[in-house]
């Protein structure tokens, strides 16, 4: 599709994606001091509550296991759930994530709680209500303008990388993935999904990445795509699988890779078209369309696979929705509950 015929909403997303790696690297470099403050809080509390909505919550879900690996009891909860059925906020470090810093739930949470001395923000907008309410890590490039999160996800992950590095994690592999993104071909995967009615995404340690992709697929294609953690997909929902249900799996070079491998084989057996984003270094599963990357885990795997998954998401949506990328029932900043 020529750019002249490409929907304006997708052109806006193209512009965000074109700068996401540079903005992510700048965000990592510019937030060391604030990341050190968050790390000091986490070192003291050993407990982390990650609050957000939409793509921000998917980011939180993706980094949960990374903080847990460092001995921090991390849990990601949607702000809407925290407002209605709150976990205790005492004795926890809290990170409230909102790319705009203006979501309705963010404003109400601070209005009702006032925050705590160990509450921090993570946003793309330095002048936002969130940044004014709490000490915040601020991503480079300002508010994301296009509908469906792309650049905001990558930048948010880079801000978490700064915190994790301040806690002692080695950021080098993740930074390499940002400096030298892999240019993988998505056409075979797009062809595999030519006839599907919906897409289900799934992972194990990389489940948060799967959830981010499912959200974007739904927003852009306007089809009811959704995500199920690998174990949850196994416990009953396998009944839905068949030729009309596309499955996307994320496999990293980590201890959960064998479980993703078995799921891929089971989904193929069920007759579903299966696309595997694969950083495991293992042999591709027979019958799948596998997009292979250099072996990587955690944020290095996320930085490698996310932009390619975004390209597939956008290309899929372009085949399914007229004027894809322009919301008809939503707004970029959700100002009502």
Secondary structure, 3 states (H helix, E strand, C coil): CCCCCCCHHHHHHHHHHHCHHHHHHHHHHHCHHHHHHHHHHHHHHCEEEEEECCHHHHHHHHHHHHHHHCCCEEEEEEHHHHHHCCCCCCCCEEEEECCCCCCHHHHHHHHHHCCCCCEEEEECCCCCHHHHHCEEEECCCCCCCCCCCCHHHHHHHHHHHHHHHHCCCCCHHHHHHHHCCCCCCCHHHHHHCCCCCEEEEECCCCHHHHHHHHHHHHHHHCCCCEECCHHHHHCCHHHHCCCCEEEEEEECCCCCHHHHHHHHHHHHHCCCCEEEEECCCCCCCCCCEEEECCCCCHHHHHHHHHHHHHHHHHHHHHHHCCCCCCCCCCCCCCCCC
